[in-house]
Amino acid sequence: MAYFLGIDMGTTSIKAVAFSKNASVLYRYAVDNETIYPCPGFAEQNPNAILQAVVHCITEMVSHLQQSPLCISFSAALHGVIAIDATGNPLTNCILWNDTRAAGEASALHQNGMANELYQQTGVPVHAMSPLCKILWLQKNKPDIFKKTVKFIGLKEYLFQAFTGKYVIDTSLATAMGLCNIYTLQWDKAILALANISTQQLSEIVPASTIFFNRNEVLPQWANTIPLIIGAGDGPLANLGMGIIEDDKIVVTIGTSAAARRTVSSPRLDANMQTFCYHLEQTTYVMGGASNNGASVLQWLRNGILQTNQRYTVLVAETAHIPAGSEGLLVLPYISGERAPLWNAHARAAFLGLTQQHTRAHCIKAVMEGVLMNVYSIILALLKTNPQVVGIYAGGGFAESAEWVQMLADITALQVHVPATVETSALGAVVLGANAIGHKLTITTQNNVTVYQPNLVNHVVYQKVWLQYHAALLQLGLLKKPLE
């Protein structure tokens, strides 16, 4: 049975998903990742552990299906940085997207007036997430490591160097680094000068559909003839995996983090620097906003506060009798600082309006609502550029929760479509890979099989909640000015 293999290198896990020639899921296998938090605000992963997890997923997939894939394509989280020495060994762990150690460097760029210029050139809002800011942090705080660094790379680059012996990066991940010109798709020499690095310290930028082959012994020998397609970032690929190629639809994905994105045909930026814009392939770009706080907030509530190992489906089921708005309980979900729309690494979470009448079920529902209120603020920023949006397309783990998806429909008053598979980033990678090796694989929005209609009574309630949410952000100083 012929199949395509997509590898999704997420923050929480490495997932291998086998797709048939008609894009049906044949088999899925995942390995959980360990994230290390050595200091407050730090978030790291061991690149060798990630490499071994990917290899394990690939070999497990082939062992289970008893056949090699037609190709292997890769999706990866954005914004990670690893410092590599002259022997090719890591000098650091991978500093992840949700690591906020470089908040001071980001603030300095805002204060000296450079942030807007950098955003206009790169499409990346200046924030602690940005590899540019992380490199500046290393230069200031770890000068010995900075001087020894021959390459600054991400996890997928580390993987491909191990497989092929080459340092390569796709245009999608490159444009998310804050070092690449969004218009030329090349490293920006002026920005590299600001970071005090050279083009030789970065990987070669290649198109997302570029084919490589394994040349080392990291993968088994049988893998040497299988095309390895470099792929792209997980967010842009989720749009592709849902067949969203028009700009009148918005994709919302919620996994560890959360994001809302639109597909556009040319770089498009926001006057207030609220949204990003990254390249995908050819004339396809993705604009949107990513939040640090997705299902990770519900995970924190379950593990850290409720201290239970109950499944999320059980927790969500407890909220069935709680009305929209959680009877006045409001949650600001910023347990990990925030990217869009606040771009404030110092943002903190809060429960507001808590009273004796509120139960644990209220807290669970209010957390779910708080995550979506922040996503809604990103959606509103996207609607400014095209108010004629006809629907939302949902992906990521949250799309498996009918209650959470219905809540999104109620908050936005838009239809929410859920595809046949929530593994949309892996599917997007497979679309790139299949097409690269000559197998036409096209995903359209007709593949979305479940549609959630908004409850307009609940929408009226949520509009009042949104006003309270927005007012709280202003009152607490998390917003410098109202969201337009």
Secondary structure, DSSP 8 states (H G I E B T S, - for coil): ---EEEEEE-SSEEEEEEE-TTS-EEEEEEEE---B-SSTT--EE-HHHHHHHHHHHHHHHHHHHTS--S-EEEEE-SS-BEEE-TTS-BSS-EE-TT--TTHHHHHHHHHTTHHHHHHHHHS---STTSHHHHHHHHHHH-HHHHHH-SEEE-HHHHHHHHHHS--EEEHHHHHTTTSB-TTT-SB-HHHHHHHT--GGGS-EEE-TT-EE---SSSS-GGGGGS-EEEEEEHHHHHHHHTT--STTEEEEEESSSEEEEEEESS----TTS-SEEEEEETTEEEEEEEES-SHHHHHHIIIIII-----HHHHHHGGGGS-TTGGG-EEE--TT-B-TTT-BTT---EEES--TT--HHHHHHHHHHHHHHHHHHHHHHHHHH-TT--EEEEESGGGG-HHHHHHHHHHHTS-EEEES-S-HHHHHHHHHHHHHTT------GGGEEEEE---HHHHHHHHHHHHHHHHHHHHTTS-SS---
